[in-house]
Amino acid sequence: MARAILRRLLHMAVVLLAMTGGTFLLMRLSPVDPVALHFVAMGTPADPVLAAQIRAELGLDDPLIVQYVRWLGGLFTGDMGYSIAFGSPVAVLIKEALPRTLELAALASFMALAVTLPLGILAYRRHGSRVDEAIRIVSFLGISLPTFWVGLLLILIFSVKLRLIPVVATDDLRGMILPSTALALWLAGLYIRRIRSALLEEAGKNYVLGARTLGLSERTVLWKYIMPNALMTLLPMLGITMGNIMGGSAVIETIFGWRGMGQLMTAAILARDYQLMQAYVLWGAGVFVAANFVADVLSLWLDPRRLQAKGARQL
C-alpha cells in the first residue's frame, strides 16, 4: 500500500507541475500588460518610467523560465507573488478567501448529505414505484439545471419576493444558506441517482441472496451487507465532486457576493492579475488531485483487495 501511495503522490506532483507550467506560459504569452492595465483601472495615464520600474521590481522582465522557477521556489516559503490589482501579497489574499470557500463547501456537502442518503435509500426500497420515479425526476432536475440559474432563482424567491434572506451573502450562517443550497442541489441530485443505482446493483449479488437465505431481516441486509459495499463504489466519484465543489464555486460566489476563492479569481481575471490567477490555478488543480488522492487511499484502506488488481498497482 505504501508503494501505491508513493506512486500516486508522484503522479500528483507531475500533474501540478504540468498544470501550473502550462498556465504560467499561456498567461505570460498574453499581449495584455497587467501593469498598464492597472493604470487604466486606476483612471490615470500610464507613466512609462514608473511602469518599467514596477515590472522590474516584480521580475516581469526576466525570462519565463526564471520567473517560473522563482515562483515555484517561493511556494516553499509561502511567497506566491504580489497582486498588482489588489496591491497586496497573494498569500495574504488567499489566506483571507480560502476559509470562506471551505466553509461554503462544507455546508453545501452537509446539506447534500442530509437529503442524499434518505432519498437514495427510499428510491431503492420503492424501486419501480411512483415514489422512485418522483425522486429520480427531482434528482435529474438537480443535475440538469445550471447552478447559476438555480442561484438566481433562489435570490428571486427568498430575497426579492419573500425578503427572508439578503441578496448579498453575509458572514453569518443565514447569509450562507442560499449559495450553499445552490451548490448542494447539484451534488444531491448526482448522488441520489448514484446511491440508488449502487444499492440496486449490490442487492442482486450472490452474497446478498445468501444473507437473505439465512433469514436475516431486510434492515440488517441493507445496513450490514449492501450499504458498505455500495458506498465503496462512490469513493472515486466523491473525490471528483468534492474537488468540483471547492475548486469550481466561482460562479456561485460571484452571484451571491461571497468573498471566497471563486470571487477572488473572477476579480483576478478581469484585472489580468497573473500572480493571483496562477495561485488560483494551483488551488483548483491541487484540490482536485488531493481529493482524488484521499478517495483512492480510502478505497485501498477499506478494500485491500484492490492492491492485487492491475489498476491498483498503477494507482
Order of alpha helices (4+ residues) and beta strands (2+ residues): alpha-alpha-alpha-alpha-beta-beta-alpha-alpha-alpha-alpha-alpha-alpha-alpha-alpha-alpha-alpha-alpha
